[in-house]
Amino acid sequence: MRAALVGLPQSGKSTLFAAAAESSGSHVHLEKPDQEHIAIIKVPDDRVDWLNQHYKPKKKTYAEIEFIDIPGLDFTTDAARSHARTHLAKVRQSDMIILVLREFHNSSIPSYRNRIDPAADLEELRQEMLLSDLEQVSARIDKLQSALRKPTPDREKNQHELELMQRLQETLESEKPLTEAVKTESEQKMLRAFAFLTLKPVVVVINCDEDAIGTNQSELSEFAGYPAIRLSAKVEEEIASLPADERAEFFQAMGITTPARDQLVRACYKAMNLISFLTVSKNEVRAWTIPAGTDAITAAGMIHSDMARGFIRAEVTAFDDLKAAGDEKKVKAAGKFRLEGKNYIVQDGDVILFRFNV
């Protein structure tokens, strides 16, 4: 999964990106401010840690999220807007968007449009994404209308798509995101290739002053209708640069209950409706990321296509049951061990052994 960090200039977006990358051990040097940067962030998971300690395999593997830091988008002039639009192509290639909004005050860092106003910044970013999608929809409508003037085998299909695109156009012209217009799975599938910005899940990050960090800072709240978290990117980066064994003390002193990386990952998982299941062998303990609602045979195919092709059954134990019992024998004695078929819907925290034969 890829999440794009998007913000206006001087929002602290790259500072947040660096903090998340550093705390995950993914060192990134931001030498070129007008270039995208990528970091692979390990998804913190206490369940992986417990299984690793309990079974002592050769290695442990966390799930991962790819974060891409998009250069600050400046819309103050026509030339700047044109340049900003070139970066939106990278945002389209992402699965979700993290909008970083400036709330911190620092006289040595000029503020965008001479304002410190997260709501105004969010609205400007939202309007630009709506406009970008509208341009794409309008271009597609022109192309479909041109095609429909000629007799072609795809006429019925093109007519159906044109009607959908015209509905999307009306939605965007009403300054509403496409999430309000696209409801069915078939429509989502039809539109997937367009990678519309306002169809992507969004999480807002309020980058606040150091003294605004509160004890409830890790709670996922809402800002202008979007799920939102509040943090100080500067503080997070400073702590992330410390040795790992010293970070907890500083987090506690600052009243930070959950580091930025963990907050971002949790928010991304929730926005994308993702869960993790776990596998254990003598070689590896591993977390696998899947959409909620995934069946067992599809989950098996995530590990290897042969597992799906030769699927026999899934041997399933909920992680909490395994941890409470202490080992597999006690889990079975307690009646918590299950044999599930290919249509079983995998649950978050399932520890699964797939039986297959090819």
C-alpha positions as a Markdown table, in Angstrom:
| # | Residue | x | y | z |
|---|---|---|---|---|
| 1 | Met | 0.0 | 0.0 | 0.0 |
| 2 | Arg | 1.2 | 3.5 | -0.9 |
| 3 | Ala | 0.3 | 6.6 | 1.0 |
| 4 | Ala | 1.1 | 10.1 | -0.4 |
| 5 | Leu | 1.9 | 12.9 | 2.1 |
| 6 | Val | 0.5 | 16.1 | 0.5 |
| 7 | Gly | 0.6 | 19.6 | 1.8 |
| 8 | Leu | 1.2 | 23.3 | 1.0 |
| 9 | Pro | 4.8 | 24.7 | 1.3 |
| 10 | Gln | 6.1 | 25.0 | 4.9 |
| 11 | Ser | 3.5 | 22.7 | 6.3 |
| 12 | Gly | 6.0 | 20.5 | 8.0 |
| 13 | Lys | 5.1 | 17.6 | 5.8 |
| 14 | Ser | 8.7 | 16.6 | 5.0 |
| 15 | Thr | 9.6 | 16.8 | 8.7 |
| 16 | Leu | 6.8 | 14.4 | 9.5 |
| 17 | Phe | 7.9 | 12.1 | 6.7 |
| 18 | Ala | 11.5 | 12.1 | 8.0 |
| 19 | Ala | 10.3 | 11.4 | 11.6 |
| 20 | Ala | 8.2 | 8.4 | 10.4 |
| 21 | Ala | 11.0 | 7.1 | 8.3 |
| 22 | Glu | 13.7 | 7.5 | 11.0 |
| 23 | Ser | 11.6 | 5.8 | 13.7 |
| 24 | Ser | 11.1 | 2.8 | 11.3 |
| 25 | Gly | 14.8 | 2.6 | 10.5 |
| 26 | Ser | 14.2 | 3.8 | 6.9 |
| 27 | His | 16.8 | 6.6 | 6.6 |
| 28 | Val | 15.9 | 9.2 | 3.9 |
| 29 | His | 18.0 | 12.2 | 3.0 |
| 30 | Leu | 15.8 | 15.1 | 1.8 |
| 31 | Glu | 18.5 | 16.8 | -0.3 |
| 32 | Lys | 16.3 | 17.9 | -3.2 |
| 33 | Pro | 13.2 | 19.8 | -1.9 |
| 34 | Asp | 11.4 | 19.6 | -5.3 |
| 35 | Gln | 11.6 | 15.8 | -5.6 |
| 36 | Glu | 9.4 | 13.0 | -4.3 |
| 37 | His | 11.0 | 10.8 | -1.6 |
| 38 | Ile | 9.9 | 7.3 | -0.7 |
| 39 | Ala | 10.3 | 5.4 | 2.6 |
| 40 | Ile | 9.2 | 1.9 | 3.5 |
| 41 | Ile | 7.6 | 2.1 | 6.9 |
| 42 | Lys | 7.3 | -1.0 | 9.0 |
| 43 | Val | 3.9 | -1.4 | 10.6 |
| 44 | Pro | 4.3 | -1.8 | 14.4 |
| 45 | Asp | 2.6 | -4.9 | 15.6 |
| 46 | Asp | 2.9 | -6.2 | 19.2 |
| 47 | Arg | 1.4 | -9.5 | 18.0 |
| 48 | Val | 4.4 | -10.1 | 15.7 |
| 49 | Asp | 6.7 | -9.3 | 18.6 |
| 50 | Trp | 4.9 | -11.7 | 20.9 |
| 51 | Leu | 4.9 | -14.5 | 18.4 |
| 52 | Asn | 8.6 | -13.9 | 17.6 |
| 53 | Gln | 9.5 | -14.2 | 21.3 |
| 54 | His | 7.3 | -17.2 | 21.8 |
| 55 | Tyr | 8.3 | -19.3 | 18.8 |
| 56 | Lys | 11.8 | -17.9 | 18.2 |
| 57 | Pro | 11.9 | -18.3 | 14.4 |
| 58 | Lys | 14.9 | -17.3 | 12.3 |
| 59 | Lys | 13.3 | -13.9 | 11.4 |
| 60 | Lys | 10.2 | -11.7 | 12.0 |
| 61 | Thr | 8.6 | -9.7 | 9.2 |
| 62 | Tyr | 6.3 | -6.8 | 9.8 |
| 63 | Ala | 3.7 | -5.6 | 7.3 |
| 64 | Glu | 4.9 | -2.5 | 5.4 |
| 65 | Ile | 3.4 | 0.8 | 4.1 |
| 66 | Glu | 5.2 | 2.8 | 1.4 |
| 67 | Phe | 5.1 | 6.6 | 2.2 |
| 68 | Ile | 5.8 | 9.0 | -0.6 |
| 69 | Asp | 6.6 | 12.6 | 0.3 |
| 70 | Ile | 5.2 | 14.9 | -2.4 |
| 71 | Pro | 6.9 | 18.3 | -2.7 |
| 72 | Gly | 4.9 | 21.2 | -1.2 |
| 73 | Leu | 2.1 | 22.3 | -3.6 |
| 74 | Asp | 2.2 | 26.0 | -4.3 |
| 75 | Phe | -0.9 | 27.5 | -6.0 |
| 76 | Thr | -0.1 | 31.2 | -5.5 |
| 77 | Thr | 0.7 | 31.9 | -9.1 |
| 78 | Asp | -0.2 | 30.3 | -12.5 |
| 79 | Ala | 3.3 | 29.1 | -12.9 |
| 80 | Ala | 3.5 | 27.6 | -9.5 |
| 81 | Arg | 0.1 | 25.9 | -10.0 |
| 82 | Ser | 1.2 | 24.4 | -13.3 |
| 83 | His | 4.3 | 23.0 | -11.5 |
| 84 | Ala | 2.3 | 21.7 | -8.6 |
| 85 | Arg | 0.0 | 19.8 | -11.0 |
| 86 | Thr | 3.0 | 17.8 | -12.3 |
| 87 | His | 3.3 | 16.3 | -8.8 |
| 88 | Leu | -0.4 | 15.3 | -8.6 |
| 89 | Ala | 0.4 | 12.4 | -11.0 |
| 90 | Lys | 2.4 | 10.8 | -8.2 |
| 91 | Val | -0.5 | 11.3 | -5.8 |
| 92 | Arg | -2.8 | 9.5 | -8.3 |
| 93 | Gln | -0.4 | 6.5 | -8.2 |
| 94 | Ser | -1.0 | 6.2 | -4.4 |
| 95 | Asp | -3.7 | 4.3 | -2.6 |
| 96 | Met | -4.5 | 7.0 | -0.2 |
| 97 | Ile | -3.7 | 10.7 | 0.7 |
| 98 | Ile | -2.4 | 12.1 | 4.0 |
| 99 | Leu | -3.0 | 15.9 | 4.0 |
| 100 | Val | -0.6 | 17.7 | 6.3 |
| 101 | Leu | -1.9 | 21.1 | 7.5 |
| 102 | Arg | 0.2 | 23.7 | 9.3 |
| 103 | Glu | -1.0 | 24.9 | 12.7 |
| 104 | Phe | 2.5 | 25.6 | 14.3 |
| 105 | His | 3.9 | 29.1 | 14.7 |
| 106 | Asn | 7.6 | 29.8 | 13.8 |
| 107 | Ser | 8.6 | 33.3 | 12.7 |
| 108 | Ser | 11.7 | 31.8 | 11.0 |
| 109 | Ile | 9.6 | 29.7 | 8.7 |
| 110 | Pro | 7.5 | 31.8 | 6.4 |
| 111 | Ser | 3.8 | 30.8 | 6.3 |
| 112 | Tyr | 2.0 | 30.0 | 3.1 |
| 113 | Arg | -0.1 | 33.1 | 2.0 |
| 114 | Asn | 0.9 | 34.7 | 5.3 |
| 115 | Arg | -1.6 | 32.7 | 7.2 |
| 116 | Ile | -1.7 | 29.9 | 9.9 |
| 117 | Asp | -5.1 | 28.5 | 9.1 |
| 118 | Pro | -5.5 | 24.7 | 8.8 |
| 119 | Ala | -9.1 | 25.0 | 7.6 |
| 120 | Ala | -8.2 | 27.4 | 4.8 |
| 121 | Asp | -5.3 | 25.3 | 3.8 |
| 122 | Leu | -7.5 | 22.2 | 3.7 |
| 123 | Glu | -10.1 | 23.9 | 1.6 |
| 124 | Glu | -7.4 | 25.1 | -0.9 |
| 125 | Leu | -6.1 | 21.6 | -1.3 |
| 126 | Arg | -9.6 | 20.2 | -1.6 |
| 127 | Gln | -10.5 | 22.7 | -4.3 |
| 128 | Glu | -7.4 | 21.9 | -6.3 |
| 129 | Met | -8.1 | 18.1 | -6.1 |
| 130 | Leu | -11.7 | 18.7 | -7.2 |
| 131 | Leu | -10.5 | 20.8 | -10.1 |
| 132 | Ser | -7.9 | 18.2 | -11.2 |
| 133 | Asp | -10.6 | 15.5 | -11.2 |
| 134 | Leu | -13.0 | 17.7 | -13.1 |
| 135 | Glu | -10.5 | 18.4 | -15.8 |
| 136 | Gln | -9.9 | 14.6 | -16.2 |
| 137 | Val | -13.7 | 13.9 | -16.2 |
| 138 | Ser | -14.4 | 16.6 | -18.8 |
| 139 | Ala | -11.7 | 15.3 | -21.1 |
| 140 | Arg | -13.1 | 11.8 | -20.9 |
| 141 | Ile | -16.6 | 13.1 | -21.6 |
| 142 | Asp | -15.3 | 14.8 | -24.8 |
| 143 | Lys | -13.6 | 11.6 | -25.9 |
| 144 | Leu | -16.7 | 9.5 | -25.3 |
| 145 | Gln | -19.0 | 11.9 | -27.1 |
| 146 | Ser | -16.7 | 11.9 | -30.1 |
| 147 | Ala | -16.7 | 8.1 | -30.1 |
| 148 | Leu | -20.5 | 7.9 | -29.9 |
| 149 | Arg | -20.8 | 9.9 | -33.1 |
| 150 | Lys | -19.6 | 6.8 | -34.9 |
| 151 | Pro | -21.0 | 3.3 | -35.1 |
| 152 | Thr | -18.7 | 1.0 | -33.0 |
| 153 | Pro | -19.1 | -2.3 | -31.3 |
| 154 | Asp | -18.4 | -0.5 | -27.9 |
| 155 | Arg | -21.3 | 1.9 | -28.4 |
| 156 | Glu | -23.4 | 0.6 | -25.5 |
| 157 | Lys | -20.5 | 0.4 | -23.2 |
| 158 | Asn | -19.4 | 3.9 | -24.1 |
| 159 | Gln | -22.9 | 5.2 | -23.5 |
| 160 | His | -23.0 | 3.7 | -20.1 |
| 161 | Glu | -19.6 | 5.2 | -19.2 |
| 162 | Leu | -20.7 | 8.6 | -20.6 |
| 163 | Glu | -23.7 | 8.7 | -18.3 |
| 164 | Leu | -21.5 | 7.8 | -15.3 |
| 165 | Met | -19.0 | 10.5 | -16.2 |
| 166 | Gln | -21.7 | 13.1 | -16.6 |
| 167 | Arg | -22.9 | 12.3 | -13.1 |
| 168 | Leu | -19.4 | 12.6 | -11.8 |
| 169 | Gln | -19.1 | 16.0 | -13.6 |
| 170 | Glu | -22.2 | 17.3 | -11.9 |
| 171 | Thr | -20.9 | 16.2 | -8.5 |
| 172 | Leu | -17.5 | 17.9 | -9.0 |
| 173 | Glu | -19.1 | 21.1 | -10.3 |
| 174 | Ser | -21.1 | 21.1 | -7.1 |
| 175 | Glu | -17.8 | 21.1 | -5.2 |
| 176 | Lys | -18.4 | 17.6 | -3.8 |
| 177 | Pro | -15.8 | 14.8 | -3.8 |
| 178 | Leu | -16.4 | 11.7 | -6.0 |
| 179 | Thr | -16.8 | 9.6 | -3.0 |
| 180 | Glu | -20.3 | 11.1 | -2.8 |
| 181 | Ala | -21.2 | 10.0 | -6.3 |
| 182 | Val | -19.6 | 6.5 | -6.6 |
| 183 | Lys | -21.3 | 4.0 | -4.5 |
| 184 | Thr | -21.3 | 0.6 | -6.2 |
| 185 | Glu | -18.4 | -1.8 | -6.6 |
| 186 | Ser | -19.0 | -2.0 | -10.4 |
| 187 | Glu | -18.6 | 1.7 | -10.7 |
| 188 | Gln | -15.5 | 1.7 | -8.6 |
| 189 | Lys | -14.0 | -1.0 | -10.8 |
| 190 | Met | -14.9 | 1.0 | -13.9 |
| 191 | Leu | -13.2 | 4.1 | -12.6 |
| 192 | Arg | -10.1 | 2.5 | -11.0 |
| 193 | Ala | -7.8 | 3.2 | -14.0 |
| 194 | Phe | -8.5 | 7.0 | -13.7 |
| 195 | Ala | -7.2 | 7.1 | -10.1 |
| 196 | Phe | -9.3 | 10.1 | -9.3 |
| 197 | Leu | -7.9 | 12.1 | -6.3 |
| 198 | Thr | -11.3 | 12.7 | -4.6 |
| 199 | Leu | -12.1 | 8.9 | -4.7 |
| 200 | Lys | -9.1 | 8.1 | -2.5 |
| 201 | Pro | -9.3 | 7.7 | 1.3 |
| 202 | Val | -8.0 | 10.8 | 3.1 |
| 203 | Val | -6.4 | 11.3 | 6.5 |
| 204 | Val | -5.7 | 14.8 | 7.8 |
| 205 | Val | -2.6 | 15.6 | 10.0 |
| 206 | Ile | -2.7 | 18.8 | 12.0 |
| 207 | Asn | 0.9 | 19.8 | 12.6 |
| 208 | Cys | 0.7 | 21.8 | 15.8 |
| 209 | Asp | 3.0 | 23.7 | 18.2 |
| 210 | Glu | 5.0 | 21.8 | 20.7 |
| 211 | Asp | 3.0 | 23.2 | 23.6 |
| 212 | Ala | -0.3 | 22.2 | 22.0 |
| 213 | Ile | 0.5 | 18.5 | 22.3 |
| 214 | Gly | -2.0 | 17.0 | 24.7 |
| 215 | Thr | -2.4 | 13.7 | 26.5 |
| 216 | Asn | -5.2 | 12.7 | 24.1 |
| 217 | Gln | -3.0 | 13.5 | 21.1 |
| 218 | Ser | -3.0 | 9.9 | 19.8 |
| 219 | Glu | -6.8 | 9.9 | 19.5 |
| 220 | Leu | -8.2 | 9.8 | 15.9 |
| 221 | Ser | -10.7 | 12.6 | 15.7 |
| 222 | Glu | -12.3 | 14.6 | 12.8 |
| 223 | Phe | -11.4 | 17.8 | 11.0 |
| 224 | Ala | -13.8 | 19.2 | 8.4 |
| 225 | Gly | -15.3 | 15.8 | 7.8 |
| 226 | Tyr | -12.0 | 13.9 | 7.5 |
| 227 | Pro | -10.4 | 11.6 | 10.1 |
| 228 | Ala | -7.6 | 13.5 | 11.7 |
| 229 | Ile | -4.7 | 13.2 | 14.1 |
| 230 | Arg | -2.8 | 16.0 | 15.8 |
| 231 | Leu | 1.0 | 16.0 | 16.4 |
| 232 | Ser | 4.1 | 18.1 | 16.3 |
| 233 | Ala | 6.3 | 16.9 | 13.4 |
| 234 | Lys | 9.3 | 18.9 | 14.8 |
| 235 | Val | 9.1 | 17.1 | 18.2 |
| 236 | Glu | 8.6 | 13.7 | 16.5 |
| 237 | Glu | 11.6 | 14.2 | 14.3 |
| 238 | Glu | 13.8 | 15.2 | 17.3 |
| 239 | Ile | 12.8 | 12.2 | 19.3 |
| 240 | Ala | 13.1 | 9.8 | 16.3 |
| 241 | Ser | 16.7 | 10.9 | 15.9 |
| 242 | Leu | 17.5 | 9.6 | 19.4 |
| 243 | Pro | 18.7 | 6.0 | 20.1 |
| 244 | Ala | 15.7 | 3.7 | 20.2 |
| 245 | Asp | 16.1 | 2.8 | 23.9 |
| 246 | Glu | 15.8 | 6.5 | 24.8 |
| 247 | Arg | 12.7 | 7.5 | 22.9 |
| 248 | Ala | 10.1 | 6.2 | 25.3 |
| 249 | Glu | 11.3 | 8.4 | 28.1 |
| 250 | Phe | 11.1 | 11.5 | 25.9 |
| 251 | Phe | 7.7 | 10.6 | 24.5 |
| 252 | Gln | 6.4 | 10.2 | 28.1 |
| 253 | Ala | 7.9 | 13.6 | 29.1 |
| 254 | Met | 6.2 | 15.3 | 26.2 |
| 255 | Gly | 2.8 | 13.7 | 26.8 |
| 256 | Ile | 3.0 | 11.7 | 23.6 |
| 257 | Thr | 1.2 | 8.4 | 24.1 |
| 258 | Thr | 1.7 | 7.2 | 20.5 |
| 259 | Pro | 4.6 | 8.1 | 18.1 |
| 260 | Ala | 3.8 | 9.7 | 14.8 |
| 261 | Arg | 4.7 | 6.6 | 12.8 |
| 262 | Asp | 2.2 | 4.5 | 14.8 |
| 263 | Gln | -0.5 | 7.1 | 14.6 |
| 264 | Leu | -0.1 | 7.4 | 10.8 |
| 265 | Val | -0.1 | 3.7 | 10.3 |
| 266 | Arg | -3.2 | 3.1 | 12.3 |
| 267 | Ala | -5.0 | 6.0 | 10.6 |
| 268 | Cys | -4.0 | 4.6 | 7.2 |
| 269 | Tyr | -5.2 | 1.1 | 8.0 |
| 270 | Lys | -8.5 | 2.5 | 9.2 |
| 271 | Ala | -9.0 | 4.7 | 6.2 |
| 272 | Met | -8.1 | 1.9 | 3.8 |
| 273 | Asn | -10.2 | -0.6 | 5.8 |
| 274 | Leu | -7.2 | -2.9 | 6.1 |
| 275 | Ile | -6.5 | -5.7 | 8.6 |
| 276 | Ser | -3.5 | -8.1 | 9.3 |
| 277 | Phe | -3.4 | -11.8 | 9.7 |
| 278 | Leu | -0.4 | -13.7 | 10.9 |
| 279 | Thr | 1.6 | -16.8 | 9.9 |
| 280 | Val | 4.2 | -18.7 | 12.0 |
| 281 | Ser | 6.8 | -21.2 | 11.0 |
| 282 | Lys | 10.3 | -22.2 | 12.2 |
| 283 | Asn | 11.7 | -19.8 | 9.6 |
| 284 | Glu | 9.5 | -16.7 | 10.0 |
| 285 | Val | 6.8 | -14.9 | 11.9 |
| 286 | Arg | 5.0 | -12.6 | 9.5 |
| 287 | Ala | 2.1 | -10.1 | 9.3 |
| 288 | Trp | 0.2 | -9.9 | 6.1 |
| 289 | Thr | -2.0 | -7.0 | 5.1 |
| 290 | Ile | -5.4 | -7.6 | 3.4 |
| 291 | Pro | -8.6 | -5.7 | 3.0 |
| 292 | Ala | -11.3 | -6.4 | 5.6 |
| 293 | Gly | -13.7 | -9.0 | 4.2 |
| 294 | Thr | -11.1 | -11.1 | 2.4 |
| 295 | Asp | -11.8 | -14.8 | 2.3 |
| 296 | Ala | -9.3 | -17.5 | 3.2 |
| 297 | Ile | -8.5 | -18.7 | -0.3 |
| 298 | Thr | -7.7 | -15.1 | -1.4 |
| 299 | Ala | -5.5 | -14.6 | 1.7 |
| 300 | Ala | -3.7 | -17.8 | 1.0 |
| 301 | Gly | -3.0 | -16.5 | -2.5 |
| 302 | Met | -1.4 | -13.4 | -1.0 |
| 303 | Ile | 1.3 | -15.7 | 0.4 |
| 304 | His | 1.7 | -17.9 | -2.7 |
| 305 | Ser | -0.5 | -18.7 | -5.7 |
| 306 | Asp | 0.0 | -22.4 | -5.1 |
| 307 | Met | -1.6 | -22.1 | -1.7 |
| 308 | Ala | -4.8 | -20.8 | -3.4 |
| 309 | Arg | -4.6 | -23.2 | -6.3 |
| 310 | Gly | -4.3 | -26.3 | -4.0 |
| 311 | Phe | -6.2 | -24.9 | -1.0 |
| 312 | Ile | -7.5 | -27.6 | 1.4 |
| 313 | Arg | -8.3 | -25.8 | 4.6 |
| 314 | Ala | -7.2 | -23.0 | 6.9 |
| 315 | Glu | -6.2 | -23.9 | 10.5 |
| 316 | Val | -7.1 | -20.7 | 12.5 |
| 317 | Thr | -6.5 | -19.4 | 16.0 |
| 318 | Ala | -7.3 | -15.9 | 17.1 |
| 319 | Phe | -4.1 | -14.3 | 18.4 |
| 320 | Asp | -5.8 | -13.2 | 21.6 |
| 321 | Asp | -6.8 | -16.8 | 22.3 |
| 322 | Leu | -3.3 | -18.1 | 21.6 |
| 323 | Lys | -1.7 | -15.5 | 23.8 |
| 324 | Ala | -4.2 | -16.1 | 26.7 |
| 325 | Ala | -3.8 | -19.9 | 26.4 |
| 326 | Gly | 0.0 | -19.8 | 26.0 |
| 327 | Asp | 0.4 | -22.6 | 23.3 |
| 328 | Glu | -1.5 | -24.6 | 20.7 |
| 329 | Lys | -2.3 | -27.5 | 22.9 |
| 330 | Lys | -4.1 | -25.3 | 25.4 |
| 331 | Val | -5.9 | -23.5 | 22.6 |
| 332 | Lys | -7.2 | -26.8 | 21.3 |
| 333 | Ala | -8.2 | -27.9 | 24.8 |
| 334 | Ala | -10.2 | -24.7 | 25.2 |
| 335 | Gly | -12.0 | -25.3 | 21.9 |
| 336 | Lys | -10.5 | -22.2 | 20.3 |
| 337 | Phe | -8.8 | -23.9 | 17.4 |
| 338 | Arg | -10.8 | -23.9 | 14.2 |
| 339 | Leu | -10.7 | -25.6 | 10.8 |
| 340 | Glu | -12.1 | -23.2 | 8.1 |
| 341 | Gly | -12.9 | -23.5 | 4.4 |
| 342 | Lys | -12.0 | -21.3 | 1.5 |
| 343 | Asn | -15.0 | -19.0 | 2.0 |
| 344 | Tyr | -14.0 | -18.2 | 5.6 |
| 345 | Ile | -13.7 | -14.4 | 6.1 |
| 346 | Val | -10.3 | -13.7 | 7.7 |
| 347 | Gln | -10.4 | -11.6 | 10.9 |
| 348 | Asp | -7.8 | -9.2 | 12.1 |
| 349 | Gly | -5.2 | -11.0 | 14.3 |
| 350 | Asp | -6.0 | -14.5 | 12.9 |
| 351 | Val | -3.0 | -16.8 | 13.2 |
| 352 | Ile | -3.4 | -19.1 | 10.2 |
| 353 | Leu | -1.7 | -22.2 | 8.8 |
| 354 | Phe | -2.9 | -22.9 | 5.3 |
| 355 | Arg | -3.0 | -26.6 | 4.2 |
| 356 | Phe | -2.7 | -27.1 | 0.5 |
| 357 | Asn | -1.7 | -29.7 | -2.1 |
| 358 | Val | -0.5 | -29.1 | -5.7 |
